């Protein structure tokens, strides 16, 4: 009797298996939840929108409750946060229960319209697909400045003088690269990004930095994942999209934002790389506009998995201050 078992082509544990028939099995696949109008706890409303039918890229948008009683469209404006979830570029979703909870909390407490982009995932869509989706998503958002965009929550209530980009882990890497591209190419209608918020962003390189050592580096997920998600990358692990200060990288002074908040975990294998990013950013001329938060006893993306912990609450408050000050 013939076996129905699929033949494994390759795998990248603990994230993904790829089979010879092209099927991709995502081993980390957190449950998804639907959007909701008027969340009973926060009052935040959310809905899903299709951004680009040709690629299938969509987003979940979050609108905080109005604090005025007027019914005139546009009377109340909110800052805008374009956000990218984590997951090693190959797992995760803007619609996951964990990310939905986090974005609802951020929208509620920071009083911000949040747009979480459901970018395409590797290996089905290798990088630079997610970078293109991220930049296109940001351009779609800022196209609403003239109130001609299709989404009324943005057209009526978005403050396009206060646009922020953010993300965690791989999403932090995407956010950085979207901000860089915004600085290099510019945005629709002259919109400029106010701030970049990146939490435990994925950066790496061929040489150790800070307290990193050569021992065990080759076996680390951070060392191995880049070739898996971006096999055609011309610069390899020192390409500017993963090593912002690598050979031939654009000047970090071209980062298209006015200020940066970097959140770091003390027990994260990315800690030294994140600290190095902050140091190099300050040395480049961003010193007056770079803020850093470190949770010394926490691990990677703790704020997503332990949102009620004291460090997560402290980190959220730093983000609130960053957006509203």
KAJO-V639551 format. One record per residue. SS is DSSP state (H for helix, E for strand, C for the rest). OMEGA is omega in degrees with one decimal (NA if undefined). D_FIRST is the distance of its C-alpha to the first C-alpha in Angstrom with 1 decimal. Layout:
ss=SS omega=OMEGA d_first=D_FIRST
ss=SS omega=OMEGA d_first=D_FIRST
//
This chain:
ss=C omega=-179.6 d_first=0.0
ss=C omega=179.1 d_first=3.8
ss=C omega=176.3 d_first=6.5
ss=C omega=-177.5 d_first=9.4
ss=C omega=178.2 d_first=11.8
ss=C omega=178.5 d_first=14.7
ss=C omega=-177.6 d_first=16.4
ss=E omega=175.8 d_first=19.9
ss=E omega=174.7 d_first=22.7
ss=E omega=-179.2 d_first=25.5
ss=E omega=173.1 d_first=27.1
ss=E omega=-176.1 d_first=30.6
ss=C omega=10.0 d_first=30.8
ss=C omega=-169.5 d_first=31.8
ss=C omega=-163.5 d_first=31.7
ss=E omega=165.0 d_first=28.8
ss=E omega=178.2 d_first=25.3
ss=E omega=-177.3 d_first=24.5
ss=E omega=-174.5 d_first=21.0
ss=C omega=177.8 d_first=20.5
ss=C omega=179.1 d_first=20.0
ss=C omega=179.0 d_first=23.5
ss=C omega=176.7 d_first=22.8
ss=E omega=177.2 d_first=25.4
ss=E omega=179.3 d_first=25.0
ss=E omega=-171.1 d_first=28.5
ss=C omega=173.3 d_first=28.6
ss=C omega=-173.8 d_first=32.1
ss=C omega=-175.5 d_first=32.3
ss=C omega=-178.3 d_first=35.3
ss=C omega=178.8 d_first=35.6
ss=E omega=178.0 d_first=37.6
ss=C omega=178.9 d_first=40.5
ss=C omega=172.6 d_first=42.2
ss=C omega=-179.4 d_first=45.8
ss=C omega=174.2 d_first=48.7
ss=C omega=176.8 d_first=52.2
ss=C omega=175.7 d_first=54.9
ss=C omega=-172.8 d_first=53.1
ss=C omega=-178.9 d_first=54.8
ss=C omega=-173.7 d_first=55.5
ss=C omega=-174.1 d_first=56.5
ss=C omega=179.6 d_first=57.3
ss=C omega=173.5 d_first=55.2
ss=E omega=178.2 d_first=53.4
ss=E omega=176.1 d_first=50.3
ss=E omega=180.0 d_first=48.2
ss=E omega=-177.6 d_first=45.5
ss=E omega=175.5 d_first=46.5
ss=E omega=-177.8 d_first=44.7
ss=E omega=-173.1 d_first=46.6
ss=E omega=-178.5 d_first=45.0
ss=C omega=-176.0 d_first=42.7
ss=C omega=178.8 d_first=41.8
ss=C omega=-176.6 d_first=40.2
ss=C omega=-179.0 d_first=39.4
ss=E omega=-178.5 d_first=41.7
ss=E omega=-179.6 d_first=43.1
ss=E omega=169.2 d_first=45.3
ss=E omega=-177.8 d_first=46.5
ss=E omega=-176.1 d_first=50.2
ss=E omega=179.4 d_first=52.4
ss=E omega=178.8 d_first=55.9
ss=C omega=-179.6 d_first=58.3
ss=C omega=176.8 d_first=60.5
ss=C omega=178.1 d_first=63.8
ss=C omega=175.0 d_first=66.9
ss=C omega=-176.2 d_first=69.3
ss=C omega=-178.8 d_first=69.9
ss=C omega=177.0 d_first=70.5
ss=C omega=179.7 d_first=68.2
ss=C omega=179.7 d_first=69.3
ss=C omega=175.4 d_first=66.2
ss=C omega=-179.4 d_first=66.6
ss=C omega=179.5 d_first=69.2
ss=C omega=-178.7 d_first=67.0
ss=C omega=178.9 d_first=65.3
ss=E omega=168.6 d_first=62.8
ss=E omega=-177.0 d_first=61.6
ss=E omega=176.1 d_first=58.2
ss=E omega=174.1 d_first=55.4
ss=E omega=-167.6 d_first=52.4
ss=E omega=179.8 d_first=49.7
ss=E omega=-179.0 d_first=46.5
ss=C omega=176.1 d_first=44.0
ss=C omega=178.9 d_first=42.5
ss=C omega=175.3 d_first=39.0
ss=C omega=-179.1 d_first=38.9
ss=C omega=-172.6 d_first=38.7
ss=C omega=175.3 d_first=35.0
ss=C omega=179.0 d_first=34.8
ss=C omega=-177.1 d_first=37.2
ss=C omega=172.4 d_first=38.8
ss=C omega=-176.7 d_first=42.2
ss=C omega=-179.4 d_first=40.9
ss=E omega=-179.7 d_first=39.7
ss=H omega=-178.7 d_first=41.6
ss=H omega=-178.9 d_first=43.1
ss=H omega=176.8 d_first=44.5
ss=H omega=178.5 d_first=45.6
ss=H omega=-178.2 d_first=47.6
ss=H omega=-177.7 d_first=49.2
ss=H omega=175.5 d_first=50.1
ss=H omega=178.9 d_first=51.6
ss=H omega=-179.8 d_first=53.7
ss=H omega=-179.8 d_first=54.9
ss=H omega=-178.2 d_first=55.8
ss=H omega=-171.3 d_first=57.6
ss=H omega=178.4 d_first=59.6
ss=H omega=-178.0 d_first=60.3
ss=C omega=-175.1 d_first=61.0
ss=E omega=168.7 d_first=58.9
ss=E omega=-178.4 d_first=56.7
ss=E omega=176.7 d_first=53.3
ss=E omega=-178.9 d_first=50.7
ss=E omega=-172.4 d_first=47.4
ss=E omega=174.7 d_first=45.4
ss=E omega=-176.5 d_first=41.7
ss=C omega=-179.7 d_first=41.2
ss=C omega=-173.7 d_first=38.1
ss=C omega=168.8 d_first=35.9
ss=C omega=0.9 d_first=34.6
ss=C omega=177.8 d_first=32.2
ss=C omega=177.4 d_first=31.4
ss=C omega=-177.4 d_first=35.2
ss=C omega=169.5 d_first=36.6
ss=C omega=18.7 d_first=40.3
ss=C omega=-177.2 d_first=42.8
ss=H omega=-177.7 d_first=41.2
ss=H omega=176.8 d_first=42.3
ss=H omega=178.2 d_first=45.8
ss=H omega=178.4 d_first=46.2
ss=H omega=-179.1 d_first=45.0
ss=H omega=-179.3 d_first=47.5
ss=H omega=177.1 d_first=50.4
ss=H omega=177.6 d_first=49.7
ss=H omega=177.2 d_first=49.4
ss=H omega=178.4 d_first=52.8
ss=H omega=177.4 d_first=54.3
ss=H omega=-179.9 d_first=53.0
ss=H omega=-174.3 d_first=54.7
ss=H omega=176.2 d_first=58.0
ss=H omega=179.3 d_first=58.1
ss=H omega=-179.0 d_first=59.2
ss=H omega=-178.7 d_first=62.5
ss=H omega=-179.8 d_first=64.2
ss=C omega=179.1 d_first=62.7
ss=C omega=179.9 d_first=60.9
ss=C omega=-173.7 d_first=57.4
ss=C omega=-173.8 d_first=55.1
ss=C omega=-175.4 d_first=54.8
ss=H omega=178.7 d_first=57.9
ss=H omega=178.0 d_first=57.5
ss=H omega=-177.1 d_first=58.0
ss=H omega=-176.2 d_first=60.5
ss=H omega=-168.6 d_first=62.6
ss=H omega=-179.7 d_first=62.3
ss=E omega=174.4 d_first=61.3
ss=E omega=-172.7 d_first=64.0
ss=E omega=168.5 d_first=63.2
ss=E omega=-179.4 d_first=65.9
ss=E omega=-180.0 d_first=63.6
ss=E omega=-179.3 d_first=60.1
ss=E omega=173.8 d_first=58.0
ss=E omega=-179.7 d_first=54.6
ss=E omega=176.2 d_first=52.5
ss=E omega=177.8 d_first=49.2
ss=E omega=176.3 d_first=47.7
ss=C omega=176.2 d_first=45.7
ss=H omega=176.8 d_first=43.9
ss=H omega=174.4 d_first=45.6
ss=H omega=174.9 d_first=48.9
ss=H omega=178.0 d_first=48.1
ss=H omega=-179.3 d_first=47.4
ss=H omega=177.6 d_first=50.7
ss=H omega=-176.7 d_first=52.7
ss=H omega=174.2 d_first=51.3
ss=H omega=177.9 d_first=52.0
ss=H omega=178.0 d_first=55.5
ss=H omega=179.8 d_first=56.0
ss=H omega=176.3 d_first=55.0
ss=H omega=177.7 d_first=57.3
ss=H omega=-177.5 d_first=60.1
ss=H omega=-172.4 d_first=59.3
ss=H omega=-175.9 d_first=58.8
ss=C omega=-178.2 d_first=60.5
ss=C omega=179.5 d_first=59.5
ss=H omega=175.3 d_first=60.2
ss=H omega=175.7 d_first=63.8
ss=H omega=178.0 d_first=64.9
ss=C omega=175.1 d_first=63.1
ss=C omega=179.2 d_first=63.0
ss=E omega=178.9 d_first=60.8
ss=E omega=-174.4 d_first=62.9
ss=E omega=176.5 d_first=60.7
ss=E omega=179.0 d_first=57.4
ss=E omega=-179.8 d_first=55.8
ss=E omega=-176.9 d_first=53.0
ss=E omega=180.0 d_first=51.6
ss=C omega=-174.1 d_first=50.0
ss=C omega=177.2 d_first=49.2
ss=C omega=167.4 d_first=46.7
ss=C omega=179.3 d_first=48.7
ss=C omega=179.7 d_first=48.1
ss=C omega=-175.9 d_first=49.3
ss=C omega=-177.4 d_first=49.2
ss=C omega=177.1 d_first=52.3
ss=C omega=173.9 d_first=52.9
ss=C omega=178.2 d_first=55.5
ss=C omega=-178.9 d_first=57.7
ss=C omega=175.6 d_first=56.4
ss=C omega=177.3 d_first=53.0
ss=C omega=177.6 d_first=52.2
ss=C omega=-176.0 d_first=50.0
ss=C omega=176.0 d_first=48.4
ss=C omega=-175.9 d_first=44.9
ss=H omega=-175.4 d_first=45.2
ss=H omega=-178.0 d_first=42.3
ss=H omega=-177.4 d_first=39.9
ss=C omega=174.9 d_first=41.2
ss=H omega=-178.3 d_first=39.3
ss=H omega=179.0 d_first=42.4
ss=H omega=-170.7 d_first=42.3
ss=H omega=-167.8 d_first=38.6
ss=H omega=-174.5 d_first=37.9
ss=H omega=179.7 d_first=40.2
ss=H omega=-179.8 d_first=38.3
ss=H omega=-175.4 d_first=35.1
ss=H omega=-178.7 d_first=36.7
ss=C omega=-174.0 d_first=39.1
ss=C omega=-178.2 d_first=37.6
ss=C omega=-175.4 d_first=40.1
ss=C omega=-175.0 d_first=43.1
ss=C omega=-177.1 d_first=46.0
ss=C omega=-179.3 d_first=47.8
ss=H omega=-174.8 d_first=45.0
ss=H omega=174.9 d_first=45.8
ss=H omega=173.0 d_first=49.5
ss=C omega=-173.9 d_first=49.1
ss=C omega=-178.7 d_first=51.7
ss=C omega=175.5 d_first=49.1
ss=C omega=175.6 d_first=47.9
ss=C omega=-172.7 d_first=51.1
ss=C omega=-178.6 d_first=54.0
ss=C omega=-179.9 d_first=56.5
ss=C omega=-179.1 d_first=54.6
ss=C omega=176.9 d_first=56.0
ss=C omega=-179.9 d_first=56.9
ss=C omega=173.9 d_first=56.2
ss=C omega=178.6 d_first=58.3
ss=C omega=179.9 d_first=61.2
ss=H omega=176.5 d_first=60.4
ss=H omega=176.5 d_first=63.6
ss=H omega=177.2 d_first=61.9
ss=C omega=-170.0 d_first=59.8
ss=C omega=177.2 d_first=60.6
ss=E omega=-176.7 d_first=61.8
ss=E omega=-178.0 d_first=64.9
ss=E omega=-174.7 d_first=63.6
ss=E omega=171.4 d_first=60.6
ss=E omega=178.4 d_first=59.3
ss=E omega=178.7 d_first=56.9
ss=E omega=-169.1 d_first=55.4
ss=E omega=174.3 d_first=54.2
ss=E omega=-176.0 d_first=52.5
ss=C omega=-177.9 d_first=54.0
ss=C omega=-176.9 d_first=50.8
ss=C omega=176.7 d_first=48.8
ss=C omega=176.3 d_first=47.7
ss=C omega=-173.4 d_first=49.0
ss=H omega=-175.7 d_first=52.5
ss=H omega=179.2 d_first=54.3
ss=H omega=178.6 d_first=52.9
ss=H omega=176.8 d_first=54.1
ss=H omega=179.4 d_first=57.5
ss=H omega=177.4 d_first=57.8
ss=H omega=-179.9 d_first=57.1
ss=H omega=-179.0 d_first=59.9
ss=H omega=-179.1 d_first=62.3
ss=H omega=178.8 d_first=61.7
ss=H omega=178.0 d_first=62.0
ss=H omega=-178.7 d_first=65.3
ss=H omega=-177.3 d_first=66.6
ss=H omega=-176.7 d_first=65.8
ss=H omega=177.3 d_first=68.3
ss=H omega=-167.5 d_first=66.3
ss=H omega=-177.8 d_first=68.0
ss=H omega=-172.5 d_first=69.8
ss=H omega=179.5 d_first=66.7
ss=E omega=176.9 d_first=64.0
ss=E omega=-176.7 d_first=63.2
ss=E omega=174.5 d_first=61.0
ss=E omega=177.6 d_first=59.6
ss=E omega=172.1 d_first=57.9
ss=E omega=-167.4 d_first=56.4
ss=C omega=-173.2 d_first=56.8
ss=C omega=-177.5 d_first=54.6
ss=C omega=-179.1 d_first=51.7
ss=C omega=-172.9 d_first=48.4
ss=C omega=178.6 d_first=46.6
ss=C omega=179.0 d_first=46.9
ss=H omega=-175.8 d_first=48.2
ss=H omega=177.2 d_first=50.0
ss=H omega=-175.9 d_first=46.7
ss=H omega=-178.9 d_first=45.3
ss=C omega=-173.4 d_first=48.7
ss=C omega=-178.9 d_first=50.8
ss=C omega=178.3 d_first=53.2
ss=C omega=-179.4 d_first=54.1
ss=H omega=177.3 d_first=57.6
ss=H omega=178.8 d_first=56.6
ss=H omega=177.7 d_first=54.5
ss=H omega=177.6 d_first=57.5
ss=H omega=179.1 d_first=59.7
ss=H omega=178.2 d_first=57.5
ss=H omega=179.6 d_first=57.3
ss=H omega=176.5 d_first=61.1
ss=H omega=177.8 d_first=61.4
ss=H omega=178.2 d_first=59.2
ss=H omega=179.1 d_first=61.4
ss=H omega=-179.1 d_first=64.5
ss=H omega=-178.6 d_first=63.0
ss=H omega=-169.1 d_first=62.3
ss=H omega=178.7 d_first=65.5
ss=C omega=NA d_first=68.1
//
